[in-house]
């Protein structure tokens, strides 16, 4: 398909799409990602890879396997949020298929995402359902909701695909930035990803700002992305050792998200809920030997407060949907590896129930 009319038809009226891959040390992930994109249905007329100063053979892999990609070298590793922003800014098309380097798409993903966007006016992000590459019969990410504690309530998390809830194309509040079809112009209008997060909470923050302004996010459940293993030392799925880097980013970034996005009334009346979660998180960090990372996260939050305050003013001025319509009290979703013992499951169950009860009390009073 080469003419503009056929491109419009193939992409459900959206026109040609740009593909943007965010990459850091993805030499092992890029070959299957590229192989899948070579089979992608629909019309893509621009291919971009943003590299976060990889130290492996990533750029050699691109030159060998995907020479049609335009490589943008970020010059430093400032996290996926900045890389995604660079790619969105460089793309020539309004609609951008934004991918992490460990996303392996089924051939019909773009066509299905585009059709869902076209059929649902006001949509600014559509995401496929992510399954584990090593276990494609189990859901990894499927969108989610906003937990009042400043977290994502993940839909169908680790659920067998045959048992996953859904109705085909589903409105969700939070998109997970593994693979997203994005309205680049709309994201630019709200300031794109907040690059300060580095990792963790950047997609939650983006989604909350969009939903607080009434924009629409979809999960397209029959569009399948196979999700590989992520970045060593940062991603976490299994094993006894939770990375200290994630403790730091969770400690800092969650507070940045709360301070930037929640109304003052919400923060005030949800204080017991927020304090309850924070205490359990601190105990978890300390048990893993990472109390210092938790504390460093808080210090960095206060260092960055002037910028958070500035961004808070802009976010609050632009919003039209109150917190009480966006936030829920549960369920609390965690990686199954954190709840393998009976004691851990009991603690998580008690915490989830407590948070749900506290939000039921606070919600009528929230902003």
Secondary structure, DSSP 8 states (H G I E B T S, - for coil): --SHHHHHHHTTTS--EEEEEEESS-HHHHHHHHHHHHT--S-EEEEEEEE---SSSHHHHHHHH-TTSEEEE-SS---HHHHHHHHHHH-SSSEEEEEETTEEE-TTHHHHHHHHHHHSTTEEEEEEEEEESTTTTBEEE--EEEETTTEEEETTTT-BGGG----SEEEESB--TTEEEEEHHHHHHTTSS-GGGSSSSHHHHHHHHHHHTT-EEEEEEEEEEEE----TTT--SSSS---HHHHHHHHHHHHHHHHHHS-HHHHHHTHHHHHHHHHHHHHHHHHTT-HHHHHHHHHHHHHTHHHHHHHHHHHHHH--S-HHHHEE-------GGGG-SHHHHHHHHHHHHHHHHHHHHHHTT--
